[in-house]
Amino acid sequence: MRRLNVIGLHNMFLNEHGFRFNLAKMSFTKDFREGQQVIIIDLHRYPEESFLEYRIGIKINAVEDLIQKFLPSISDYFERSITLIKGIDQLSDKFPRKISIKSEEDLSKAIALGKEFFLENGFDWMDQMSNPVILEGYYANRREEVFNANQSVYNLFRGATLAKLYKPTDYPTIKQAYLEQVKRNEMTPFTIAFFLQLLDYLDHLEVKLSS
């Protein structure tokens, strides 16, 4: 059982919903005006069993393009970056983070469960979060959660940038909250310096919101 084979079993289903597989990114993507919806299917293989894991996310191009100018990152950062990514267990208590697979029958059941998630929760969640204003609200209302995530440094930059670009009235509050988070979490001087550079840029950025 190989990851690409398992991914291939999802191809027809996800194609029907507008997603196309990108081999370079190892993910399914669907374009919308401001960016892309992203589906990542992982297969974790062990001697006795394997685990199937689904993650879904949203990439807002303007946000990722801007923050990469203020973060040290690998050359293809923009191509691979995702503004918000979630496991299926984070969006519904009905679904586990990883689905155990010990046989072909288990694999069929796991894929069926994955499809059920997309139809019940996943596609609607991605459509909703494709609105940058709603995505900004998600960040603004979950500042503690976002900051404690694995990508906390990147999310710090994303939250501030989303606020400035898509809800400027939120920006001063978000800016202050994140500055306090930075102090409490004793981030490295290196990270703080880059974040302050970003904030200085955002402070002077003129934003024209589309009607």
N, C-alpha and C positions, 0 to 999 in steps of 0.2 A: 504494500500500500504506500503510494507516494503522494506527496502533497499536491502536485500538479494533477494527478489522476482524480483526487478528491475534488479539487477546484473544478475540474472539467465536468463533474457530475452536477454542478450548480449552474453551468453555463447557460443552458436553455432557459431555465427558470428566471435567472437574473437578466438575460437578454430581453425576455418578454416585458420586463419592467424598466427597460431603458439603460441597463448597465452593460458595459463592455470590459472585458478583461485586459489589463495592461501588464504585459509580462515583465517589463522593466521595473514596475512598481510592485509587482506581485499582488495586485488588488483589482477589484472591480470598481469602475468609476462611472459617474453620470454627470455630465456638465449642466450647470445652470448659469444664469447671468453673472453672478458674483463669484462663482468658483465651481467646486465639485462636491458631489456626494461620494463617499468612499466606503467600500465593504472589503474587509480583510478576513480571509479564511485561513486559519493556521491548523496544521496537523502536528501534534507533539507525539513522537514515537518512542515507545519504551519496549523492552523485551516481552513483557507480559500483556501489555495493553497500550492503546494509543488514546489520545484525547483530541477532540475536535473543538476548536474555539472560534467564535465569531466576534468581530469587532466592527463597529460602524462609526463613521465620522463625517465631519463637514470641513471643507477647506474654503476659506474666504481669501481669494487671491490678493486683494488690497492689503489685508492684514499681514499675511505671510511675506509678501514682497517688502513691506515697510520694516517689519521687525528684523528681517535678516540683515539689514544694514547696520543694526546695533548689537547683534549677537555674533560672537565668534562661532562659526559653524563650517561644516564640510561643504564642498563646492556644489553638491547637488541638493542642498538643504531645501530650497524652494520646491523642487520637484517632488520631494518626499514628505514635506511637512503637512500636518493636518491641524486645523484650528481647534477642533474639539473631537475627541475620540472616546467611545464608550464600549464596554463589554455588554453582552445581552443581559447579564445578570444585574447590571446597574440600571437597566430600564424596565425590568419586570421581574418580580419575585418568582414567577412561574418557570423561568429558565435558568439553568446552571451556567456558571462561567465557562466550564469545560465539560464536554459530554464524553463519557467513557465509551471506548470502542474495543471489543475483543473479537468480533466476528463480522462477516459481511452483513449479517442480519442487523447487528448493532449499528453498522455504518448507515444502512438504509433508514433505520429509526432515527439516528442522529441528524441526518440530512432532512428528514421529514419534520423533525422538531425545529431545525433551523428555518425551514421554509415557513413553518407556522409562526415563528417569531417575526419574520419579515412582514407577513401578511397582517398580523395582529398589532405589531408595535413598530417594527423597524422602518418600514417605508414611510409611515406617517410621521415618525420622529424626525427622519432626515428631511422630509418636505418642510416640516415646521421650522427646523433649525437652519434651513437654507435661507431664511429671512434674517439678514444680519442684525436687525433690530432685536428680534427675539433671541438670537444667539448672544447678543450683548447683555440682554436681561438675564440670561442663564448665568453668565459669568458674574454679573453684578450681584445677583441674589445668592450666589454660592461661593463667595470669596474665600471662606475658610476651606471648603472642599477642594476648590480649584488649586489653592495654594499648596495644599498637602499632597497633591497628586505627584506621580513620578516625574512629570514634565513641569514641575512647579515654576522653575525659572522662566521657561518659555511661556507658560500660562500667565505669569505676571506681566510679561510684555504684551501678550495677546489681550488680556483684559483691559489694560489701559488704552491700547490702540483701538479696540472695538468701541470703547466708550467715546473716544475722541472722534472717530470717523462716523459713527452711526447714531450716537445719542450724546452730543456734546454737553447737554445739560447735566448728564451723569458724571462727566469727566472729572471735575474738581473733587467730588466726593470719592470716586474710585481712586484717583491719584493719591489723595491723603490716606485712604485706607491701605493702599499697597505700600506706601512709604512706612506706615506704622508696622505692617507685616515684615517688611525688610529689616527694620530695627529689631523686632522681637525675635526673628529667626536667625539673626547674626549671619547674614549672607556674606560672602567673601567681598573684600574691597573691589576686586576685579568686576564682579557681577553688579555691585552697587554703582560703580562708575558707568558701566554701559547703560544701566537702567536710568540713571540721572541724565545721561545724554539723550536717551529716547524721550524722557519727559520734557526736556528742554525743547526738543524738536516739536513735540506735540503741542506744547504751550504756545508756540508761535505759528502753528499750522492753521491756515484758514480752511474751514470745511464748508462746502456747499452741499446741503442735503437735497437729494432729488425728491420731487413731489410725488 
